[in-house]
Amino acid sequence: MPLYALPFRPEISLVSMFGYALFAFFGVLFLTPAFVTFLRSHRIGKQLRVETIDGREPTMFRKYHESKFGTPTMGGILIWGAIVLTVFFSRVLSFFGVVEHSLLQRGQVYLPLFVLVFLGTLGAIDDYLNVRGVGRRRGLDVLPKISFLFLVALVAAAWFYFRLGYDSIAIPFFGDVTLGWWYIPLFVFLIIGTANAVNITDGLDGLAGGLLVIAFGALGVLAYLNGLYILAAFCAVTVGAVAAFLWQNVPPALFFMGDTGSLALGGVLAMIALMIDQVAVLPFIGSVFVLETLSVILQLISKRFRCGKKVFLAAPLHHHFEALNWGESKVTMRLWIIGGFFAFLGIVLAVIW
């Protein structure tokens, strides 16, 4: 397997990784009651769609999701807040000599933390404006939202290209492909695309949370196999925090992660795939995110060029299955199964090539 420019040391034991993951898990569970009470007291709840992506009346969405109106949102703050807290807790343990190495390592954790916090902040602003009904369609307008995403991704891409010297990607069974400066636009595209793909998928109770546990678990395995133990531990912490959120988010959801969770975690997912040079297997590890995004694109293209005709009963894809009367839980669990199968396939491809 290829070697990477990121530092391989310091090492961290599997026991420590598991311990940090448990800290994040129980941290989220412990903070959830007070956080949900705060959200409810300030009426920070889910708003029903005013219109679909193409500007039409969201009749199907209202049919299946009207009962969720007012459910607390912005739970993503709890997720990425717990991740940041766990990282700094490990630094405190290291400072007092309880552990030899903390998770706050420049080579493997600074960049994911940067993306996590900045995209989480962007999503939090969007969620808040959505709840307060600010903006033509509620929330941030498309241009400032994409512009901020682009800026964060561009800063990270420039660091990779100019500071770390990344300019190629590994393709299974083919080898490294040198891209030169084209690496920067590819990097930006992956960060923005994955962040939005997770955001699109976050539409059913437990759906995005379960798929993120699978995806970060798979990337954690690959990071560990390549000697990036601190990065693997960071993935474990993320799995722990998201799993605790999922504990409360399965139907009927106690609260939702909102854009502050989906954008942040989606961006970090792409960031870690780039850090371990597994861009080519990211579509397998995030297969359902890819399918959901493609369903939206195909639906919009079909309506535009086929006189309003649809490919799906509704988009994204999970709403199509809802319209077939599968039931929310069945749709969620079947997409979990698909996501788990393809994530395992992605691990296998990354290992054997």
C-alpha positions in Angstrom: 0.0 0.0 0.0 1.2 3.5 -0.7 2.9 5.7 1.9 1.7 9.2 2.7 3.2 12.5 3.5 1.5 12.7 6.9 3.5 11.7 9.9 3.1 8.1 11.1 3.9 8.9 14.8 3.0 9.2 17.6 1.3 5.9 18.0 -1.8 5.4 20.0 -3.3 2.1 21.3 -6.6 0.6 20.3 -7.6 0.7 23.9 -7.0 4.5 23.9 -9.0 4.9 20.7 -11.9 3.0 22.2 -11.7 5.1 25.3 -11.8 8.4 23.5 -14.7 7.1 21.4 -16.6 6.2 24.6 -15.8 9.6 26.1 -17.4 11.3 23.0 -20.4 8.9 23.1 -21.2 9.3 26.7 -20.4 13.1 26.5 -23.1 13.5 23.9 -25.6 11.4 25.8 -25.0 13.3 29.0 -25.3 16.7 27.3 -28.4 15.8 25.2 -31.2 16.5 27.8 -29.9 20.0 28.6 -29.2 20.8 25.0 -32.6 19.7 23.8 -34.3 21.7 26.6 -32.3 24.7 25.5 -33.4 24.2 21.9 -37.1 23.8 22.9 -37.1 26.8 25.2 -35.7 29.0 22.4 -38.1 27.4 19.8 -35.2 26.2 17.6 -37.2 23.6 15.7 -37.5 22.1 12.2 -39.4 24.2 9.7 -41.5 22.6 6.9 -40.3 23.2 3.3 -41.8 26.3 1.7 -40.9 25.0 -1.8 -38.9 22.3 -3.5 -35.5 22.7 -5.1 -37.1 23.6 -8.4 -39.5 26.1 -6.8 -42.7 23.9 -6.6 -45.0 23.0 -3.8 -43.6 20.2 -1.7 -46.8 18.2 -1.3 -45.2 14.8 -0.9 -42.8 16.1 1.7 -45.6 17.7 3.7 -47.6 14.5 3.6 -45.0 12.4 5.3 -43.2 15.0 7.4 -45.8 17.4 8.7 -45.8 15.7 12.1 -42.0 16.6 12.5 -42.7 20.4 12.5 -41.1 22.0 15.5 -38.8 19.1 16.4 -35.5 20.6 17.8 -32.7 20.9 15.3 -29.1 22.1 15.2 -28.1 18.9 17.1 -25.0 18.8 14.9 -23.5 21.4 17.3 -23.6 18.7 20.0 -21.8 16.2 17.7 -18.9 18.4 16.5 -18.8 20.1 19.9 -18.2 16.7 21.6 -15.5 15.9 19.0 -13.7 19.1 19.7 -14.1 18.6 23.5 -12.7 15.1 23.3 -9.7 16.2 21.4 -8.9 18.9 23.9 -9.6 16.5 26.8 -6.9 14.2 25.4 -4.6 17.2 25.4 -5.3 17.8 29.0 -4.6 14.2 29.8 -1.3 14.5 27.9 -0.4 17.7 29.7 -0.7 16.1 33.1 1.1 12.9 32.0 -1.9 10.6 32.1 -1.3 9.6 28.5 1.8 10.0 26.4 0.2 11.5 23.3 -2.9 13.5 22.7 -5.2 13.6 19.7 -4.3 17.3 19.1 -1.6 16.6 16.5 -0.7 19.1 13.8 0.0 16.5 11.1 -3.2 14.5 11.4 -6.0 16.4 13.3 -5.6 20.1 12.7 -7.0 20.1 9.2 -10.1 17.9 10.0 -10.8 20.1 13.1 -10.5 23.3 10.9 -13.0 22.0 8.4 -15.3 20.6 11.2 -15.5 23.9 13.1 -15.8 26.2 10.2 -18.4 24.2 8.2 -20.2 23.5 11.4 -20.4 27.3 12.1 -21.6 27.9 8.6 -24.3 25.3 9.0 -25.3 26.7 12.4 -25.8 30.2 10.9 -27.9 28.6 8.1 -30.0 26.6 10.6 -30.6 29.6 12.8 -31.7 31.8 9.9 -33.9 28.9 8.7 -35.6 28.6 12.1 -36.1 32.4 12.3 -37.6 32.5 8.8 -34.9 34.9 7.5 -34.3 34.9 3.7 -36.4 34.3 0.6 -36.4 30.5 1.1 -35.4 30.6 4.7 -31.7 30.1 5.7 -28.7 31.4 3.9 -29.0 32.2 0.2 -27.1 29.8 -2.1 -24.4 32.3 -3.1 -23.0 33.2 0.3 -23.4 29.5 1.5 -21.4 28.1 -1.5 -18.9 30.9 -1.3 -18.0 30.2 2.3 -17.8 26.4 1.5 -15.6 27.2 -1.4 -13.3 29.4 0.7 -12.8 26.8 3.5 -12.2 24.1 0.9 -9.7 26.3 -1.0 -7.7 27.1 2.1 -7.5 23.4 2.9 -6.6 22.6 -0.7 -3.8 25.2 -0.8 -2.4 23.8 2.4 -2.3 20.3 0.9 -0.8 21.3 -2.4 1.7 24.0 -1.4 2.5 22.9 2.2 2.3 19.1 2.1 3.1 18.7 -1.6 0.0 16.6 -2.5 -0.6 16.6 -6.3 -1.8 13.1 -7.1 -4.4 10.6 -6.3 -4.3 6.8 -6.0 -6.5 4.8 -8.3 -7.1 1.1 -7.4 -5.3 -1.4 -9.7 -3.9 1.6 -11.7 -1.5 3.4 -9.4 -0.9 7.1 -8.6 -2.2 9.7 -11.1 -0.3 13.0 -11.0 -2.7 16.0 -11.4 -0.4 18.9 -10.8 -2.3 22.1 -10.0 -5.6 20.3 -11.0 -5.4 18.7 -7.6 -6.7 21.9 -6.0 -10.0 22.1 -8.0 -10.5 18.4 -7.4 -9.9 18.9 -3.7 -12.4 21.8 -3.6 -15.0 19.8 -5.5 -14.8 16.8 -3.2 -15.1 18.9 0.0 -18.1 20.9 -1.4 -19.7 17.9 -3.1 -19.5 15.6 -0.1 -20.7 18.2 2.4 -23.7 18.8 0.2 -24.3 15.1 -0.4 -24.6 14.4 3.3 -26.8 17.5 3.7 -29.1 16.1 0.9 -29.2 12.7 2.6 -30.2 14.1 6.0 -33.9 13.8 5.4 -35.1 10.8 7.4 -34.8 10.0 11.1 -31.5 8.2 11.6 -30.6 8.0 7.9 -27.6 10.3 7.7 -26.4 9.4 11.2 -26.2 5.7 10.5 -24.5 6.2 7.2 -21.9 8.5 8.8 -21.1 5.9 11.5 -20.5 3.4 8.7 -18.4 5.8 6.6 -16.2 7.2 9.4 -15.8 3.6 10.7 -14.5 2.5 7.3 -12.1 5.5 6.9 -10.9 4.8 10.5 -10.0 1.3 9.5 -8.1 2.4 6.4 -6.3 5.1 8.4 -5.2 2.6 11.0 -4.1 0.1 8.4 -1.9 2.8 6.9 -0.2 3.7 10.2 -2.1 6.9 10.7 -3.2 6.0 14.3 -4.1 9.5 15.5 -6.3 10.1 12.5 -7.9 6.7 13.1 -8.5 7.7 16.7 -10.1 10.9 15.4 -12.4 8.8 13.2 -13.3 6.6 16.2 -14.2 9.8 18.2 -16.4 10.9 15.4 -18.1 7.5 15.3 -18.7 7.7 19.0 -20.2 11.2 18.9 -22.4 10.4 15.9 -23.5 7.1 17.4 -24.7 8.9 20.5 -26.7 11.3 18.4 -28.1 8.4 16.4 -29.2 6.8 19.8 -31.6 9.8 20.1 -32.3 10.3 16.4 -33.8 6.9 15.4 -37.5 7.1 14.7 -39.1 9.1 16.2 -36.2 11.5 16.4 -35.7 13.5 19.6 -33.9 16.1 17.6 -32.2 16.6 14.2 -28.5 17.4 13.4 -29.4 20.1 10.9 -27.0 21.7 8.4 -24.5 22.4 11.2 -24.0 18.7 11.5 -24.4 17.4 7.9 -22.2 20.1 6.3 -19.4 19.7 8.9 -19.4 15.9 9.0 -19.7 15.7 5.2 -16.7 18.0 4.7 -14.6 16.1 7.2 -15.5 12.8 5.5 -14.0 14.1 2.3 -11.0 15.6 4.1 -10.0 12.4 5.7 -10.4 10.5 2.4 -8.0 13.0 0.9 -5.6 12.7 3.8 -5.3 8.9 3.5 -5.3 9.1 -0.3 -8.5 7.1 -0.7 -10.4 9.4 -3.0 -11.1 6.6 -5.4 -12.9 4.5 -2.8 -14.8 7.4 -1.2 -17.8 6.8 -3.6 -18.0 3.3 -2.3 -17.7 4.3 1.4 -20.3 7.1 0.8 -22.3 5.2 -1.8 -25.7 6.2 -0.5 -24.7 9.9 -0.3 -23.7 9.6 -4.0 -26.9 7.9 -5.0 -29.0 10.6 -3.1 -27.2 13.4 -4.9 -27.5 11.8 -8.3 -31.2 11.3 -7.8 -31.6 15.1 -7.2 -29.5 15.9 -10.3 -31.4 13.5 -12.5 -34.7 14.8 -11.2 -33.9 18.4 -12.0 -32.4 17.6 -15.4 -35.5 15.5 -16.3 -37.9 18.3 -15.2 -35.9 20.9 -17.1 -35.5 19.0 -20.4 -38.6 16.7 -20.4 -41.3 19.2 -19.9 -41.7 18.6 -16.2 -41.6 14.8 -16.3 -40.0 13.1 -13.3 -37.6 10.2 -13.0 -38.5 9.6 -9.4 -41.8 10.1 -7.5 -39.8 12.5 -5.3 -36.2 13.5 -4.8 -33.9 12.9 -3.0 -34.0 9.1 -3.4 -35.2 8.4 0.2 -38.4 10.4 -0.5 -39.0 8.3 -3.6 -39.1 5.2 -1.5 -41.3 7.0 1.0 -43.7 7.8 -1.8 -43.8 4.0 -2.5 -45.1 3.6 1.0 -42.1 1.6 2.3 -42.3 3.4 5.6 -39.6 5.7 7.1 -37.9 3.0 9.2 -37.7 0.5 6.4 -36.2 3.0 4.0 -33.6 4.0 6.6 -32.5 0.5 7.4 -32.4 -0.7 3.8 -30.2 2.3 2.9 -28.0 1.5 5.9 -27.6 -2.1 4.6 -26.6 -0.7 1.1 -24.2 1.8 2.7 -22.6 -0.9 4.9 -22.1 -3.3 2.0 -20.4 -0.8 -0.2 -18.3 0.6 2.6 -17.0 -2.9 3.2 -16.3 -3.3 -0.6 -14.5 0.0 -0.4 -12.2 -1.2 2.4 -11.5 -4.4 0.4 -10.6 -2.5 -2.7 -8.3 -0.1 -0.8 -6.5 -3.1 0.9 -6.0 -5.4 -2.1 -4.9 -2.9 -4.7 
